[in-house]
């Protein structure tokens, strides 16, 4: 995520869906996407970020399990509530599910 997106994070009604990271790097690894994921969470905060797949497009570069394993590894040291927000609660809130 480029620094040019930081002003967008100032708008309290804007959320960040973290997905599609393999589109720019078909040979991605957990460590290669870590800076982007961490930057998005740093800028928008846990309360306004959510993890998602970009399927079926992501299936060209990796499997569903591989993507979410990477997200789980990156957030390994987060609290249970923070992880629940990123993996579930925020999507439910923003998409009004």
FIKOLNU-590325 format. One line per 3 residues: number of its first residue (from 1); their letters; for each residue x, y, z of C-alpha. Coordinates in steps of 0.1 Angstrom, whole numbers, padded with zeros to 4 digits. Example, Ala and Ser with C-alpha at 12.3 -4.5 7.8 and 13.67 -1.06 7.14 Angstrom:
2
1	AS	0123/-0045/0078  0137/-0011/0071
end
This chain:
97
1	XXX	0000/0000/0000  0015/0033/-0010  0017/0062/0013
4	XXX	-0006/0081/-0010  -0035/0061/0005  -0029/0074/0040
7	XXX	-0051/0105/0036  -0080/0081/0027  -0076/0065/0061
10	XXX	-0085/0098/0077  -0121/0094/0065  -0138/0074/0093
13	XXX	-0163/0059/0069  -0136/0042/0048  -0125/0006/0055
16	XXX	-0096/-0014/0039  -0102/-0048/0025  -0069/-0066/0023
19	XXX	-0069/-0090/-0006  -0056/-0097/-0041  -0020/-0094/-0029
22	XXX	-0009/-0121/-0054  -0019/-0100/-0084  0012/-0079/-0082
25	XXX	0035/-0107/-0072  0026/-0141/-0085  0053/-0157/-0065
28	XXX	0044/-0140/-0032  0053/-0154/0002  0041/-0145/0037
31	XXX	0072/-0124/0041  0068/-0106/0008  0032/-0095/0016
34	XXX	0038/-0088/0053  0048/-0051/0048  0017/-0044/0029
37	XXX	-0006/-0061/0053  0011/-0045/0083  0010/-0010/0067
40	XXX	-0027/-0012/0059  -0035/-0022/0095  -0012/0005/0109
43	XXX	-0028/0032/0088  -0065/0021/0090  -0064/0004/0123
46	XXX	-0076/-0031/0132  -0111/-0018/0135  -0113/-0007/0099
49	XXX	-0094/-0035/0081  -0107/-0069/0070  -0090/-0099/0053
52	XXX	-0106/-0113/0022  -0098/-0136/-0007  -0099/-0124/-0042
55	XXX	-0113/-0156/-0056  -0115/-0168/-0082  -0087/-0146/-0095
58	XXX	-0064/-0154/-0066  -0067/-0191/-0075  -0044/-0184/-0105
61	XXX	-0015/-0177/-0080  -0023/-0196/-0048  -0048/-0216/-0029
64	XXX	-0074/-0203/-0005  -0057/-0220/0025  -0023/-0205/0016
67	XXX	-0037/-0170/0016  -0054/-0173/0049  -0024/-0192/0064
70	XXX	-0003/-0161/0055  -0028/-0138/0071  -0029/-0160/0103
73	XXX	0009/-0160/0104  0012/-0122/0100  -0013/-0117/0128
76	XXX	0000/-0144/0151  0008/-0120/0179  -0024/-0101/0177
79	XXX	-0051/-0106/0204  -0080/-0129/0199  -0103/-0099/0195
82	XXX	-0081/-0082/0169  -0079/-0114/0148  -0116/-0120/0151
85	XXX	-0122/-0084/0139  -0098/-0088/0109  -0111/-0123/0099
88	XXX	-0148/-0119/0105  -0163/-0091/0126  -0153/-0062/0105
91	XXX	-0167/-0077/0073  -0199/-0084/0091  -0200/-0048/0103
94	XXX	-0191/-0031/0070  -0211/-0053/0047  -0240/-0053/0072
97	X	-0243/-0090/0072
end
